[in-house]
Amino acid sequence: MEQKLLLMAAGGTGGHMFPAQALAEAMLKRGWRVKLSTDARGARYTGGFPKGVEILEASSATFARGGVLAKALVLPKIAAGVASMALDMRRDRPDVVVGFGGYPSIPALAAATLLKLPRMIHEQNGVLGRVNKRFAKYVDGIACGTWPTDVPEGVPAAHLGNPVRSAVLERAGAAYIPPGDYPMSILVMGGSQGARILSDVVPPAFAALPIDVIGHLRVHHQARAEDIDRVSQYYAEHGIQADVQTFFHDVPNLLSEAQLVISRSGASSVADISVIGRPSVLVPFARATGDHQTANARGLVDAGAAVLIPESQLDTGVLAEQISAIMNNPRGATLMANAALGVSVPDATERLVTEVEGLSEKDQA
């Protein structure tokens, strides 16, 4: 029996790539061949994908970046990418094409639409991204990672949750050790690029805590490359033990060890926090399209698993107060951890696999 082929299309951020990676891992185990279409920028984020995934680079671009010349080249670049993907699909016809968002997914989704191949999109956030919104009316269905998600009328949509990588699933529901009079781990995540505002506000918020608490802190702080030195120096000068890096490769392990997480509320971060089950302070990125990070955080906040602080209200005093409220209340922190588990969707990958297989069988019927 000939192997079925899944072609995934995703942009170059963890928010798009991590769910694609989770689906790839699952489909390979089911005997499918898997390809990933992205652009040169996105290809740099594929190191965690299984070796069995074939990476295709397709030319793409966005009007949101660059000057006049760059914008003038956007359409030609996209057209070239669509043409190359259409040729590849004619040579090696995918049984299903799944787009995960980001402008690098445009060529594959456009080619699949032109060739009338079975296709769907997975939207991680509570608001459709620009690319997914553009293709929403031209796909066979939308898998929603966050619910509710506003989708066009008449387009089939289902709440499947956000797939998480196998490394996260391995630590799903890991036993939570509440804060106490011993070393306590705190993970600070600013998204795939780090967050300047967290680097500005979080360290002084820790420094404002009582000395006996500071002595127990073990901070893992993700920061932009240009902020590494100053953030590390600040922690050192205030006697706070901290590991500051631009990217942590062992986030699932750090999450499982954390007593508290301070994070942006990107869809993948929220999913990871939920599946492992940890109390969190979430600071949505204020300029996210459609304020989707606030929508992403809603489930954890409404469940009592997270505290939400809008950027406009984030300062040292407010954050220090929220950190203290959680770290000084072991029972409350444990309830928050359990509440996070209560809204998690650990089988999101299997749900998406079912949709993909169903779509391939529907095409053959």
SELODO-357211 format. One record per residue (C-alpha): residue number from 0; residue in three letters; z negated, y negated, x. Coordinates in steps of 0.5 Angstrom, whole numbers, padded with zeros to 4 digits. Layout:
! residues N
> resi resn Z Y X
> NUM ALA Z Y X
...
This chain:
! residues 365
> resi resn Z Y X
> 0 MET 0000 0000 0000
> 1 GLU 0002 -0007 0003
> 2 GLN -0004 -0011 0005
> 3 LYS -0004 -0017 0000
> 4 LEU -0004 -0024 0003
> 5 LEU -0009 -0030 0002
> 6 LEU -0007 -0037 0004
> 7 MET -0012 -0042 0005
> 8 ALA -0011 -0050 0006
> 9 ALA -0017 -0054 0008
> 10 GLY -0019 -0061 0011
> 11 GLY -0022 -0062 0018
> 12 THR -0030 -0063 0016
> 13 GLY -0035 -0058 0015
> 14 GLY -0035 -0059 0007
> 15 HIS -0028 -0056 0007
> 16 MET -0028 -0051 0012
> 17 PHE -0035 -0047 0011
> 18 PRO -0033 -0045 0004
> 19 ALA -0026 -0043 0007
> 20 GLN -0029 -0039 0012
> 21 ALA -0034 -0036 0007
> 22 LEU -0028 -0033 0003
> 23 ALA -0024 -0031 0009
> 24 GLU -0030 -0027 0011
> 25 ALA -0030 -0023 0005
> 26 MET -0023 -0023 0004
> 27 LEU -0022 -0019 0010
> 28 LYS -0027 -0014 0009
> 29 ARG -0023 -0013 0002
> 30 GLY -0017 -0011 0006
> 31 TRP -0013 -0017 0005
> 32 ARG -0009 -0021 0011
> 33 VAL -0012 -0029 0011
> 34 LYS -0008 -0035 0014
> 35 LEU -0011 -0042 0014
> 36 SER -0007 -0048 0014
> 37 THR -0010 -0054 0017
> 38 ASP -0007 -0060 0021
> 39 ALA -0009 -0061 0029
> 40 ARG -0015 -0064 0027
> 41 GLY -0018 -0059 0023
> 42 ALA -0016 -0053 0028
> 43 ARG -0021 -0056 0032
> 44 TYR -0026 -0054 0027
> 45 THR -0024 -0047 0026
> 46 GLY -0028 -0044 0032
> 47 GLY -0033 -0040 0027
> 48 PHE -0027 -0037 0023
> 49 PRO -0026 -0029 0024
> 50 LYS -0021 -0027 0029
> 51 GLY -0017 -0024 0024
> 52 VAL -0015 -0031 0021
> 53 GLU -0008 -0033 0023
> 54 ILE -0009 -0041 0024
> 55 LEU -0003 -0045 0022
> 56 GLU -0002 -0052 0024
> 57 ALA 0002 -0056 0019
> 58 SER 0003 -0064 0020
> 59 SER -0001 -0068 0015
> 60 ALA -0003 -0075 0014
> 61 THR -0007 -0080 0010
> 62 PHE -0006 -0087 0008
> 63 ALA -0014 -0088 0009
> 64 ARG -0013 -0089 0017
> 65 GLY -0009 -0093 0022
> 66 GLY -0005 -0099 0022
> 67 VAL 0001 -0101 0019
> 68 LEU 0005 -0096 0023
> 69 ALA 0001 -0090 0022
> 70 LYS 0001 -0091 0015
> 71 ALA 0009 -0092 0015
> 72 LEU 0009 -0085 0018
> 73 VAL 0005 -0082 0013
> 74 LEU 0010 -0079 0008
> 75 PRO 0015 -0077 0013
> 76 LYS 0009 -0073 0017
> 77 ILE 0007 -0070 0010
> 78 ALA 0014 -0068 0008
> 79 ALA 0015 -0065 0015
> 80 GLY 0009 -0061 0014
> 81 VAL 0011 -0059 0007
> 82 ALA 0018 -0056 0009
> 83 SER 0014 -0052 0015
> 84 MET 0010 -0049 0010
> 85 ALA 0015 -0048 0005
> 86 LEU 0019 -0044 0010
> 87 ASP 0013 -0040 0012
> 88 MET 0011 -0038 0005
> 89 ARG 0019 -0036 0004
> 90 ARG 0018 -0031 0010
> 91 ASP 0011 -0029 0009
> 92 ARG 0010 -0030 0001
> 93 PRO 0002 -0031 0000
> 94 ASP -0001 -0027 -0006
> 95 VAL -0005 -0033 -0008
> 96 VAL -0006 -0040 -0005
> 97 VAL -0013 -0043 -0005
> 98 GLY -0014 -0051 -0003
> 99 PHE -0021 -0053 -0001
> 100 GLY -0019 -0061 -0001
> 101 GLY -0018 -0066 0005
> 102 TYR -0011 -0069 0006
> 103 PRO -0009 -0063 0011
> 104 SER -0009 -0058 0005
> 105 ILE -0003 -0062 0002
> 106 PRO 0003 -0059 0005
> 107 ALA 0001 -0052 0003
> 108 LEU -0001 -0054 -0004
> 109 ALA 0005 -0058 -0005
> 110 ALA 0009 -0052 -0002
> 111 ALA 0006 -0047 -0007
> 112 THR 0007 -0052 -0012
> 113 LEU 0015 -0052 -0011
> 114 LEU 0015 -0045 -0010
> 115 LYS 0011 -0043 -0016
> 116 LEU 0006 -0039 -0013
> 117 PRO -0001 -0037 -0016
> 118 ARG -0005 -0043 -0013
> 119 MET -0012 -0045 -0015
> 120 ILE -0017 -0051 -0012
> 121 HIS -0024 -0050 -0010
> 122 GLU -0028 -0057 -0011
> 123 GLN -0034 -0057 -0007
> 124 ASN -0037 -0064 -0010
> 125 GLY -0039 -0066 -0017
> 126 VAL -0033 -0071 -0017
> 127 LEU -0026 -0068 -0015
> 128 GLY -0024 -0071 -0008
> 129 ARG -0017 -0075 -0008
> 130 VAL -0013 -0069 -0006
> 131 ASN -0016 -0064 -0011
> 132 LYS -0015 -0069 -0016
> 133 ARG -0008 -0070 -0015
> 134 PHE -0006 -0063 -0015
> 135 ALA -0011 -0061 -0021
> 136 LYS -0006 -0061 -0026
> 137 TYR -0001 -0057 -0022
> 138 VAL -0006 -0051 -0021
> 139 ASP -0008 -0045 -0025
> 140 GLY -0015 -0046 -0024
> 141 ILE -0021 -0050 -0021
> 142 ALA -0027 -0047 -0018
> 143 CYS -0033 -0052 -0018
> 144 GLY -0038 -0051 -0013
> 145 THR -0042 -0057 -0017
> 146 TRP -0044 -0057 -0024
> 147 PRO -0042 -0061 -0028
> 148 THR -0035 -0063 -0025
> 149 ASP -0031 -0068 -0028
> 150 VAL -0024 -0064 -0029
> 151 PRO -0017 -0066 -0032
> 152 GLU -0017 -0064 -0040
> 153 GLY -0013 -0058 -0041
> 154 VAL -0014 -0055 -0034
> 155 PRO -0018 -0048 -0033
> 156 ALA -0025 -0050 -0029
> 157 ALA -0031 -0045 -0028
> 158 HIS -0037 -0046 -0024
> 159 LEU -0037 -0041 -0019
> 160 GLY -0042 -0045 -0014
> 161 ASN -0041 -0046 -0006
> 162 PRO -0039 -0040 -0002
> 163 VAL -0044 -0040 0004
> 164 ARG -0042 -0037 0011
> 165 SER -0045 -0030 0012
> 166 ALA -0050 -0033 0017
> 167 VAL -0053 -0037 0012
> 168 LEU -0053 -0031 0007
> 169 GLU -0057 -0027 0012
> 170 ARG -0062 -0032 0011
> 171 ALA -0062 -0032 0004
> 172 GLY -0069 -0033 0001
> 173 ALA -0072 -0033 0008
> 174 ALA -0080 -0033 0007
> 175 TYR -0082 -0040 0007
> 176 ILE -0088 -0042 0011
> 177 PRO -0091 -0048 0008
> 178 PRO -0094 -0054 0012
> 179 GLY -0100 -0054 0016
> 180 ASP -0104 -0055 0022
> 181 TYR -0099 -0052 0027
> 182 PRO -0092 -0053 0030
> 183 MET -0088 -0055 0024
> 184 SER -0080 -0055 0024
> 185 ILE -0076 -0061 0021
> 186 LEU -0069 -0061 0021
> 187 VAL -0065 -0067 0020
> 188 MET -0057 -0067 0018
> 189 GLY -0053 -0072 0018
> 190 GLY -0046 -0069 0016
> 191 SER -0041 -0066 0020
> 192 GLN -0040 -0073 0024
> 193 GLY -0048 -0075 0024
> 194 ALA -0051 -0081 0020
> 195 ARG -0052 -0087 0024
> 196 ILE -0057 -0089 0018
> 197 LEU -0061 -0083 0019
> 198 SER -0061 -0084 0027
> 199 ASP -0064 -0091 0025
> 200 VAL -0069 -0090 0020
> 201 VAL -0072 -0083 0021
> 202 PRO -0075 -0083 0028
> 203 PRO -0079 -0089 0026
> 204 ALA -0081 -0086 0020
> 205 PHE -0084 -0080 0024
> 206 ALA -0087 -0085 0029
> 207 ALA -0091 -0088 0023
> 208 LEU -0094 -0081 0021
> 209 PRO -0102 -0080 0023
> 210 ILE -0102 -0078 0030
> 211 ASP -0105 -0071 0029
> 212 VAL -0099 -0070 0025
> 213 ILE -0094 -0072 0030
> 214 GLY -0097 -0067 0035
> 215 HIS -0095 -0062 0031
> 216 LEU -0088 -0064 0029
> 217 ARG -0082 -0060 0032
> 218 VAL -0075 -0064 0030
> 219 HIS -0068 -0062 0031
> 220 HIS -0064 -0068 0029
> 221 GLN -0056 -0068 0029
> 222 ALA -0054 -0075 0031
> 223 ARG -0047 -0078 0033
> 224 ALA -0045 -0078 0040
> 225 GLU -0046 -0085 0042
> 226 ASP -0053 -0085 0039
> 227 ILE -0056 -0079 0042
> 228 ASP -0059 -0082 0048
> 229 ARG -0063 -0088 0044
> 230 VAL -0065 -0083 0039
> 231 SER -0068 -0078 0044
> 232 GLN -0071 -0084 0048
> 233 TYR -0075 -0086 0042
> 234 TYR -0077 -0079 0040
> 235 ALA -0080 -0079 0047
> 236 GLU -0083 -0085 0048
> 237 HIS -0087 -0084 0041
> 238 GLY -0089 -0077 0043
> 239 ILE -0085 -0073 0038
> 240 GLN -0082 -0067 0041
> 241 ALA -0075 -0067 0039
> 242 ASP -0068 -0064 0040
> 243 VAL -0062 -0069 0039
> 244 GLN -0055 -0066 0039
> 245 THR -0049 -0068 0036
> 246 PHE -0048 -0061 0033
> 247 PHE -0052 -0055 0032
> 248 HIS -0049 -0048 0032
> 249 ASP -0055 -0045 0029
> 250 VAL -0056 -0049 0023
> 251 PRO -0058 -0043 0018
> 252 ASN -0063 -0041 0023
> 253 LEU -0066 -0048 0024
> 254 LEU -0066 -0048 0016
> 255 SER -0070 -0042 0016
> 256 GLU -0075 -0044 0020
> 257 ALA -0076 -0051 0017
> 258 GLN -0082 -0054 0013
> 259 LEU -0077 -0060 0011
> 260 VAL -0070 -0062 0011
> 261 ILE -0068 -0069 0011
> 262 SER -0060 -0069 0010
> 263 ARG -0054 -0072 0007
> 264 SER -0052 -0069 0001
> 265 GLY -0046 -0066 0003
> 266 ALA -0044 -0060 -0002
> 267 SER -0044 -0055 0004
> 268 SER -0051 -0058 0006
> 269 VAL -0054 -0057 -0001
> 270 ALA -0051 -0050 -0002
> 271 ASP -0054 -0048 0005
> 272 ILE -0061 -0051 0003
> 273 SER -0061 -0048 -0004
> 274 VAL -0059 -0041 -0002
> 275 ILE -0064 -0041 0004
> 276 GLY -0069 -0045 0000
> 277 ARG -0073 -0051 0003
> 278 PRO -0076 -0057 0001
> 279 SER -0071 -0063 0002
> 280 VAL -0071 -0071 0002
> 281 LEU -0063 -0072 0001
> 282 VAL -0060 -0079 0003
> 283 PRO -0053 -0079 -0001
> 284 PHE -0047 -0082 0003
> 285 ALA -0047 -0089 -0001
> 286 ARG -0039 -0090 0001
> 287 ALA -0037 -0082 -0001
> 288 THR -0031 -0082 -0006
> 289 GLY -0034 -0083 -0013
> 290 ASP -0041 -0083 -0011
> 291 HIS -0040 -0075 -0010
> 292 GLN -0046 -0074 -0006
> 293 THR -0051 -0077 -0011
> 294 ALA -0048 -0072 -0016
> 295 ASN -0048 -0066 -0011
> 296 ALA -0056 -0067 -0010
> 297 ARG -0057 -0068 -0018
> 298 GLY -0059 -0060 -0019
> 299 LEU -0064 -0060 -0013
> 300 VAL -0067 -0066 -0015
> 301 ASP -0067 -0065 -0023
> 302 ALA -0071 -0058 -0021
> 303 GLY -0076 -0061 -0017
> 304 ALA -0073 -0058 -0010
> 305 ALA -0071 -0065 -0007
> 306 VAL -0073 -0072 -0007
> 307 LEU -0067 -0077 -0007
> 308 ILE -0067 -0084 -0003
> 309 PRO -0061 -0088 -0004
> 310 GLU -0058 -0091 0002
> 311 SER -0060 -0098 -0001
> 312 GLN -0067 -0096 -0002
> 313 LEU -0068 -0092 0005
> 314 ASP -0073 -0096 0010
> 315 THR -0078 -0093 0015
> 316 GLY -0084 -0094 0010
> 317 VAL -0081 -0091 0004
> 318 LEU -0078 -0085 0008
> 319 ALA -0085 -0084 0012
> 320 GLU -0089 -0084 0005
> 321 GLN -0084 -0078 0002
> 322 ILE -0085 -0074 0009
> 323 SER -0092 -0075 0008
> 324 ALA -0092 -0073 0001
> 325 ILE -0089 -0066 0002
> 326 MET -0092 -0065 0009
> 327 ASN -0099 -0066 0006
> 328 ASN -0098 -0062 0000
> 329 PRO -0097 -0054 0002
> 330 ARG -0097 -0052 -0005
> 331 GLY -0092 -0057 -0007
> 332 ALA -0088 -0056 -0001
> 333 THR -0088 -0048 -0003
> 334 LEU -0086 -0050 -0010
> 335 MET -0080 -0054 -0008
> 336 ALA -0078 -0049 -0004
> 337 ASN -0078 -0044 -0009
> 338 ALA -0075 -0049 -0014
> 339 ALA -0069 -0050 -0009
> 340 LEU -0068 -0042 -0009
> 341 GLY -0068 -0042 -0017
> 342 VAL -0062 -0047 -0017
> 343 SER -0058 -0043 -0011
> 344 VAL -0052 -0039 -0013
> 345 PRO -0052 -0034 -0007
> 346 ASP -0046 -0030 -0010
> 347 ALA -0041 -0036 -0010
> 348 THR -0037 -0032 -0005
> 349 GLU -0036 -0026 -0009
> 350 ARG -0035 -0030 -0016
> 351 LEU -0029 -0034 -0012
> 352 VAL -0027 -0027 -0009
> 353 THR -0026 -0025 -0016
> 354 GLU -0022 -0031 -0019
> 355 VAL -0017 -0030 -0013
> 356 GLU -0016 -0022 -0014
> 357 GLY -0016 -0024 -0022
> 358 LEU -0010 -0029 -0020
> 359 SER -0006 -0024 -0016
> 360 GLU -0006 -0019 -0021
> 361 LYS -0004 -0024 -0026
> 362 ASP 0002 -0026 -0022
> 363 GLN 0004 -0018 -0022
> 364 ALA 0003 -0017 -0029
